[in-house]
Structure formats: C-alpha cells, structure tokens
C-alpha cells in the first residue's frame, strides 16, 4: 500500500479541523450509523471551547488503496513550534485559505515554515459558499504570498482545490455550482500531487523525533516519521543525542495511527508515522537508529521563547479554599510534566522561593497552560507577562512582531493613534469596502496588555493577529504598563451594595455585591491614573427609623467581566493574578495598604 504524509496548515479559524472531519467522512472512517462530534481532532476541552487547535495531532485514512497520514497543525503563532517540527514529518501540505478573508498573518507564518522545509503545497480555497467570498482575489493573494516568500519556481504553479468544509463539498473548478458532495477532489489531488516518502525498508532503522507526548506509565513518547528500515517491539536501538553522545535502549511500546486513534502495533516500516516509548528523556531532534548503524539526522531548529511570567504558590488570604493542588512540589511536578511534551516551554525555579520563571512563545501559549492547571484543581498566582530581553553582539535587544489589524473603517483613527503611542511602525494600509487592513511592525512589549484596549476601541469588531519577526535593539519607548489606576480593597469581607453605590462613582467595578474580598484585592478601575484604596465592605448603620428593605432600592451598574487573558493583559508589574479552580482575582503584590503606600512612595523617591 502506498503512503502519503501531509500536513494541514492555515491561519486561525480558516477551517483546518473542520476539513479534517470531512476528509475522514469521505474516506469512510466512520460507520454510517456512528454519531461523531464535529471537530473530532480537537480532543482538548479548551480547544473545543475556543475553536482553536493547540496541539498538533495525527490521523490516518485509507483512500483508493493509499494510506494517508494527516497532521492537523495549530494556526496560532504561539504554537508555531508544533508547525515547524511537523514539516520534518511530511512530504506535502494543504494550505487552507478563507475565500473571504484571503491570506492572513498566520497564513504567511505557516507557509514560510513549509517553504523553508521545501514541502510541496496544495492550495485549498475554503468557505467558497461564504457571503461576499472573493475567490479570484484569494487566489491572487496566495500567489503574491508565494512570490513574497521566495517560493521556488516549481511551487509557483501550485494545484488548487475549492471547497466548503462546513458543507462537505469540493471541486477542482472555482465555480461554486460545480461543487460535489465529499472531499474526493482533495484526496485525489493529494495522491496525484504529493510525493510518496523516499524510503528504503531494507536499510538499517532510522527515525528522527519531531514531537513529544507523555503519559504516567511509560514517560516521554517520541513521535516521528520512520526514514529508513523497520522497527519492532523489544528491539534494542540507539539514540544519537543532540550533544553528540549515544545511548542504547529497548523499544517498550510502539504506536501507529488509525483514523483518530493511536493503537499499539508490533512493528512499523519506513514512511509510517509512529510513536516510540522506552527512553524517558528522549528529546525533539534526536535520531533513533539501528544499533548496527548510527547516523544522526541534521538537528531540528526550534524557535526560542519570547515571553515569560513568574508562577508561584497562592499566597492570598483565600489560599486553599477552592483548590486541591496547592503545594510547591505539586506545582513543580505539573510544570515539569508539561515540559516533557512541550519543547517550546522553559521552567526555572527561582532559588530559595516557591516561584518559577515560566517562558513560552506568547501570552496565549502560557495562558492555556494556566487554564489547564486551573481545571486540574491547582491554585497559583502569576505575574504580568514580560518579554525576554537578550544581549546580541553587545546590544540589548527585544523581540519584534508583525502585526495585522482588520478594523471597521469608523475605528481606524483611534486604532492608529493607540498603536502609534506604543511605537508601532505602519507598513501598509489597505482600505476595503467596510474595513481597513493595517500592517505594523511593533515591539512585543507594545502588544502586552493591548488586546483588551483594542477590543474596547473597536467595540469587539476588530481582529488583531501577530507573529514573531526578529530581535532588534531595544527601543526607549516606555511600553507595557497600564496608564489607568485601580480601586483596591482596604478590608476583608463581603462586598455590600451600600458601599459599592458610592465607590462606583469613582470608576468601573470588577465585582458584584456579595463577592468575598480581601485587603489588597483589585475590585475595580479608577477613572484617574492613580490607585485608590476603597472599602467595599461597609454596611449602613441600623437605626430605628430605617426601612427593612431600604437596601433593595440600590441599583448598581453591571460589573466588567474579566477573562483570564484580560486579567493577564490588565495587571501592572506590581500586581498578580490569583488563579483558583473557580475564579480569577487580580491583586497587589503587597496586600497591606499601609506597607504598599510606603513602598510606592519609596519607589517614586528612588526614581527622582
């Protein structure tokens, strides 16, 4: 049976995972009477809720006597480490482009990774049934993108298939009326256009690890494509380490892929994608070989983390009331476990403390980790995200990003002003019918805390996306601090309507009556650029003349709801987010009001 190994790459929400669903259906992966969830590849709860793919996943189908391995990749740049390593496992890719939106920042990002690996692309123009779809413009944008990225001549004449993954139709013709049920047009193009893996089954075994998984029974699991030979359960093999050393180990478990399942197999041969267990400290980029001939493959380049945060044990007065995983040992074990399968993550314990510096590829990357830990009943506190500063050739340097903004025309002026104040350099401005596309280059520091401001400026209608560009000399612009002050509780207890009706005149509340608060907890936003200490727990003094239901007449505004990402964006360097299984709370690092004021006064005097 022939083999094809192909990755699906695209911008966020252009339909990758939905397309995989339809490819599985067309190939008969599901029984006719089988009830199947949509987005079957998004197995993680957070992936389903947010509609994004976080972890690369492998599935396989058999179509016309060809075994097709399909890797569904993340579209968000924060998880780009998964994309670049997958390119080492495949011989072709499906570049999915929305017929209405055209090419977007992550389209450029993922295609660049594919071209760098010299992976042959097939272009899928998806959502052609969408209102206002401009199929010709989308194709032209893709061609221009290939040229901009310096694609080799043989890739410029790329095959194109037109589809509606949502409706489950496809065709070779751009005419929407020519669409036929099923994804046969795509599967047949894969077989005819994507080359089979160049393999030699009779050569000594060789396989490079591109992805990692982990479970508590066998430890780390290395995933990759077998380049040569055959491997069996209980074989003694040798791993060529990244530092040049070698280590022999026994293949304890061997897994293959069938539709959406990973199954134990007795053996596997060249061209197949498999997972191997047996070496607890296997790493991405290492080569597993037959012990008779150890030939390391070139190392895989991994993009370095650009953002870091401090994680710590929960030190708030409410610590231990909601979670079960509280201790430094438990948190450290969990963070270590995450590094076993996420090679873009770095964790370093701060000496003589119960805190860790956790580094990743972006705010979303780290917030997903925090959200997973919260759902696993952990309690912790985290600092504001900050960029990783490097010294390059003796120059202090910081990461810069390509920023693309899709904004309704009425908000363009406000958005341009706000980005300009954060040091953004306007590269291009493309007015369309009702929206304008703005492209900037901006320091990553300028984007920390910006998404909440942006959504407010555009009333939720703007789309903002960014990808890492390069390290540059650090700018002198003061970036990343919230310009407005907060309302900070001075007393512990239950917030009362009586107290809050007077305080909400000072700004915007984050809590509602009945919320339990503690001293130092942030309960709202001040109207002015200074912090204000407030007591939200005051109760009205009782008198003989007081009506028993007087408090019921108090009408308060709806508080501002803050998501985890909003909280991380919002806080300043002297603040933390407390994470528990049931809530997020923003707080000051120094909870005591008097001590905090002394510290603030000392800091101001030092600056002067």
MIBA-252675 format. One record per residue (C-alpha): x, y, z; residue in one letter. Coordinates in pm, whole numbers, plus 32768, in hexadecimal, padded with zeros to 4 digits. Each point is the difference from the previous one (the first is absolute). Layout:
% MIBA-252675
XYZa...
% end
This chain:
% MIBA-252675
800080008000x8085815A7FA6x802F810D810Ax7FCB817A7FFDx805F80DB8126x7F5D81577FF8x7FCC812380F1x7EDE80F48001x80728166803Ex7F3981448012x7FB1813F80BCx7F2D7FDC813Ax7E917FAF7FB5x802A7FC57E8Cx7F6A7EA48029x811E7F04802Ax7F607F258106x7EAA80067F55x80A87F977EBCx80A57ED880AEx7EA57F948079x7F867FFC7E96x81347F487F7Cx7FC37EF08103x7E937FE67F99x804F7FEF7E8Cx80FE7EEB803Bx7EFE7F3780C5x80B18020814Dx7EB2800280B8x7EE67F037FEEx7EC180817F5Dx7F447FE1814Ax811B808A80D7x7FC0814680B5x813580D97FDCx8044815080A3x8067811F7F21x817180628019x805B7E9B8065x8171805A7FFDx7FD581068112x80017F128126x806181038104x7EDC80B580ABx80AA81517FD5x80327FBE7E8Dx7E8C7FBC7FD8x7F97813080CAx80E780F47F50x7FE87F657EA6x817A7FEE7FDAx80F97EE57FD7x810E8008810Cx80B47EB67FD0x805E7F5F7EB8x7F447EBB7FCBx802A7ED97F17x7EEA7F427F55x80087F0B7EE2x7F0F7F8B7EF5x80077F077EE3x7F8480807EB2x801E7F467EB1x80FD7F0E8096x80DA811F807Ex804A80338172x7FEF817A8040x808B80878148x7F71815A8049x809180EA8106x7F1881158078x80DE8121806Fx7FC1813080DDx7FBE81437F45x806280EE8117x816A807B8000x80217FB78176x7FF77E8E7FA3x80DE80277ED0x81007F168099x7F117EE67FAFx7FE580727E95x817480157FBBx80437EA5808Bx7EE17F627F3Fx80A280737EBCx81107F05804Fx7EFE7EE57FF9x7F4580407EBAx803B80137E88x7EE980F67FAEx7F0480ED809Ax7EA180847FC7x8007817D801Fx7E9F80648062x7F9181647FADx7EB080A2804Fx7F5C80777EBAx7F84813D80B0x8124805C80E3x81147F967F10x81637FDB8085x8033806C816Ax8131802380E7x80057E93806Bx7FD17F967E95x814E80A67FBAx80987F69813Cx7FA07E967FB8x804A80127E8Ax8158808E804Bx80457ED180DEx7F8E7F147EEAx80D480A87EF3x8132800380E3x7FD97E86801Dx7FC87FE77E85x7EAB7F5E8035x7F1F7FF77ECDx7EB880BE8036x7EA17FC87F7Cx7F2881388029x7E9B7FCE8080x7F1D81307FD8x7F057FBB8114x7EAE80988058x7FB080537E94x7E8F7FFC805Fx8037811C80F4x7F4A81497FBDx80E680FE7F55x81047EF47FB4x80FB807E7EFCx809D7EC47F75x80D580AA7EF6x808E80FB80FBx80537EE680F4x80C17F427EF3x80BA813F7F98x805D8043816Cx80867E9E8024x80D580257EC6x8089814E8079x804E7F628151x80C27EE47F5Ax80C981017F3Ax803B80DC8135x80867ED480BFx80ED7FA27EE4x7F597EB37FABx80C37F317F01x7F7E800D7E99x7F7A7E9B800Cx7F1980628122x7F6C81357F57x7F247F2E7F1Cx7F4D7F6F812Dx7ECD7F207FDEx7EBE809E8084x7EC67F578088x7EC680C3805Fx7F2E7F8F8127x7F018043810Dx80757F34812Bx7EC7806180BFx7F1B7F767EF1x80E97EE07FA9x802980537E8Fx812B802C7F16x806580267E93x812480547F1Dx7F35811B7F60x7FE2815780A5x7E90800F7F9Cx7F367FC78141x7EF27F4E7F30x80FA7EEC7FA8x80277F96816Dx7FBF7E908045x7FB77F538149x81347F6E80A8x817280588004x80617F1B7EDFx809981217F3Dx80F18046811Ex80587E928045x803D7FB87E8Fx80DE81367FE6x80C97F8B812Fx80407EAF7F5Cx805D80967EAEx80C9812F8073x80A77FAC814Ex812E7F1C7FD8x80157EBA80BFx810C7FF98112x815C7FB47F7Ax804B7EC880C9x80C97EC0800Cx7F5B7EF080D0x81327F207FE8x80F68101808Cx805880108175x7EF080AC80D1x800B817D8019x7EFC80F5808Bx801381658080x7F2780778121x7F2A812C7F99x7EF1800A810Fx7FE27F898166x7EE67F6E80CDx7FFD7F898167x7F3F7F1780E0x80387F908165x80367E917FA4x811480107EFBx807D81678028x806380C27ECAx7F8E7F807EAEx80BF80697EC8x7F3680377EC0x808F80107EA2x800D7F707EA1x80D67ECC7FC5x810180647EF9x809A7EA87FC5x7FD77E958061x7F117F5480EEx7FD97FFE817Bx7F5F7EF980E3x7F907FF2816Ax81247F9680E3x8108806B7EFFx8141808D8095x803E814F7F54x80EF81248033x7FA9816E8020x80F481067F7Dx7FE7811E80FAx800881727FAAx8148802580BFx80A57EF47F2Ax7FE77EE48100x7F4F7EB47FC0x7F247F2680DAx7F6F7EA67FC5x7E9E7FAC806Fx7EEC7F017FCBx7EC080537F40x7EFA7FC4810Fx7ECD807B7F42x7FBC804F7E94x7ECA80BD7F8Dx7F6A803A7EA9x7ED780D57F95x7EAF7F927F79x7EFB81107FC3x7FFF80C88145x808C7EEA80DCx81617FA7806Ax80257E868008x81157F1B8079x80AF7F4C7EE1x81087EEE7FF6x80D3809D7EECx801181277F11x80C1804F7EC2x809481277F44x7F0981107FA1x7F157FC08125x7FC280FA811Ax802B7F54814Fx802D80448173x81147F4D80C1x801B7FD4817Ax81287F7580BCx80E981248045x7F7880E9810Fx80D5812C7F9Ax7FE37FF47E84x800C815C7F62x7F8580A77EC2x81097FF67EEFx80AB7EC5807Fx80237EDD7F0Cx7FAA7E99805Cx80CA7F077F31x804B7E927FE0x81237FB880EAx80BB7F6D7ED6x800F81527F4Ex7FD5814680C1x7FC881217F0Ax7F7C814080A4x7F2080DB7F27x8038817C7FFBx7F7580A0813Dx7EAC80AA7FF5x800D81778042x7F0C8070810Dx7F8D8168802Cx80568081815Bx7F0080818100x7FBE81787FF5x7F188032812Dx80297FA0816Ex7F338010813Ex803B7FB1816Cx7F287EE5808Cx7FE77FD78178x7F3D7F4D8110x7EC380BB8061x805180F1811Dx7EAE80B18017x7F267FF5813Cx7F107F1C7F40x810C7EFF7FABx7F8E7E978023x7E8A80498007x7FB37F8B7E9Ex811C7F2C7F76x809F7EB5805Dx8157801F7F59x80A3810D80D4x81687FAC8057x814180677F52x80537E917FC8x7EB77FC07F4Bx802381377F28x81687FAF7FA8x7FA27E9A7FA1x7EEA80837F1Fx80E180FF7F55x810E7EF97FCDx7EFE7F147F6Ax7F9B81117F08x816A802F7F8Fx800C7E8B7FB2x7F1B80337ED4x801981767FB7x815F804E7F8Cx7FAD81737FD1x7FD1801E817Ax811A804C80F8x7FDC7FEA817Bx8108807980F9x7FD48001817Ax8059814880A9x80FD7FA38111x7F8580028168x7E9880437F9Cx7EBC7F567FA1x800080AB7EABx80677FA57E9Ex805780C27EC6x7F2A7F657EECx805D80627E9Ax7F347FC27EC6x7FB280737EA0x7EF180FD805Ax7EEE806780F1x7F097F017F71x81007EE88023x802B80468175x7E9280508047x7F977EAD7F71x80F07F5780F5x7F6F80CC8120x7E9B7FAB7F99x80527E8C7FECx809A800C815Dx7ED080B98089x7F1B7EF07F79x80DC7EFB80A7x7FB480A28154x814680C18024x801A814980B6x811980EE7FA3x8056816C7FC9x809F808D7EC6x80A881467FA2x7FD080E37ED5x80967F6B7EC0x814980A47F9Bx80DD7FDE7ED1x814B7F49800Ex811A80FB7FCAx813F7F7C7F5Dx815A80917FCDx805E7FD07E90x815E80717F96x801680D4813Ax7EB380B07FB8x7ECF7FE080E2x7EF17F717F1Ax7E8E7FAD8015x7F0E7F3A7F23x7F3980B17EF0x7EC67F807F54x7F3F802A7EBDx7EA980848061x7ECD7FF57F1Dx7EC080B18063x7EAF7FD57F53x7F308124807Fx7EAF809C7F9Cx8041814B7F4Fx7F5B80D18111x81057F948101x813C80227F28x806B8151808Fx7FE77F92816Dx80BA7EBA7FBCx811980AD7F41x802A80FB8119x80107EEE8108x80FA7F2D7F3Cx80D281357FB3x8018804D8174x808C7EA18033x8116802D7F01x7F5D7F477EDDx809480437EA7x7EF380087EF2x80667F287ED6x7EC480037F2Fx7E9680728006x7EFF7F5D7F1Ex7E9D80908005x7EEE7F0B7F9Dx7E8880237FE6x7FAE80148172x814C7FB280AAx816A806C7FEAx812A7F148019x8124809B80BFx81587F5E800Ex810480658100x814D7F94808Bx7FFD802F8179x80C87F9B8132x7F5F7EDA80B9x7FFE80DD8137x7F0F80E87F4Fx7F037EE77FD5x7FFD7F8A8169x7EB980798094x7F86808A7EB4x7EF67F047F98x7F0A8075810Fx8031816C7F98x7FD97FA17E91x7EB87F478036x7F7B812C80BFx806C80F47EEFx7F5A7F307EEDx7ECE7F9C80D0x80637E947FCBx7FFA80107E82x817780187FC1x80E47ED87FB4x8167800D8078x810D7EFD7FB3x81798002801Bx812D7F207FC3x8168800B8078x80EA80B37F0Cx815B802D8099x80CC8090811Dx806181707FDBx80B2810180D5x7F24805A8127x7F31813C7FCEx7FF5811B80FFx7E8480177FFEx7F617FB18151x7F177EE27FA5x7F257EFD80A3x7F8280B68138x7E8E80488030x7FD0817C8003x7ECC7FFD80E0x7FEB7FBC8176x7F357EFA80BAx7F157FEF8129x809F7F298113x7F447F6E8129x807380718159x7F367F0380CAx7FAE7E8D7FEEx7E977F8C7FF9x7ECC7FFE7F24x7FC2811D7F0Bx7EBE80BC804Cx7F1380C57F1Ax8006812380F7x817980247FE8x80197FBC7E8Ax7EFB81067F9Ax80EB81138075x813F7F607F7Bx7F837FBF7E9Ex7FF081787FCDx817D7FF48006x80217F0E7EDBx7F9D7EA67F84x7FC67ED880EBx80847EA07FBEx7F307F5B8112x7E917FED8062x7F5A80178158x80367EC780D0x815E7FBF7F74x80FC7FA2810Dx812E80E87FF2x8145802B80BFx80E881248046x80D880457ED0x7F0C7F617F07x7FB280CF7EC8x7E89803C7FF6x7FE381007EE8x80A180FF7F1Ax803681688068x7FAD811F7F15x8156809A8039x81697F857FD9x802D7FBD8175x7F9C7EDC80DBx7EEC804480FDx7FCC7F3B8143x7E8D7FBE803Dx7F2B7F4580FCx7EF57F327F4Dx7F8D7F4A813Bx7F5B812280BFx7E9F7FC4807Ax7F0481118046x7FD2803E8171x7EB17F81807Cx7F0980FC8098x7EA07FE1808Cx7F7E80CD7EDCx80A47F2C7EF0x7F207F457F0Ex804D7E8E7FFFx80147FF17E84x80B3814C7FC5x81387F597F6Fx7F2F7F537EF8x7FD3814F7F4Cx8176801B7FB2x80357FD67E89x81667FB67F96x809E7FEF7EA8x805F7EAD7F73x816D7FBA805Dx81067FCD7EF3x803D7E8A7FCBx81707FA87FE0x807A7EC37F54x81517F658058x80A980A47ED1x7F5D814C805Ax808C7FEA8161x815E7FAA7F84x7FEF81217F09x7F7980EF8105x80E77FDF812Bx813880D28035x81577F948079x7F9E80328171x7ECF7F1E7FDFx7FAC7E8D7FE4x7EE17F267F88x7F8A7EFF80FDx7F8A7EC57F4Cx7F157F0480A5x7F1D7EEF7F72x7ED080E48017x807D81627FC8x811080FA7FA4x8050812280E7x80E781247FBCx80C4807C812Cx812680D58066x81477F4B804Ex800B80BD814Dx7EA97FCB8099x801F80DF8134x7F86815E7FA7x80F580BB80E3x812E7F327F93x7FA280277E92x7FE6817C801Cx8155800D80ABx80967F297EEDx7F6380D57EEDx8082813D80A5x815E7F6A8020x7FFA7F937E90x7F9D815E7F8Dx811380A180D1x81007F0C7F72x7F98805A7E9Bx80228174804Cx
% end
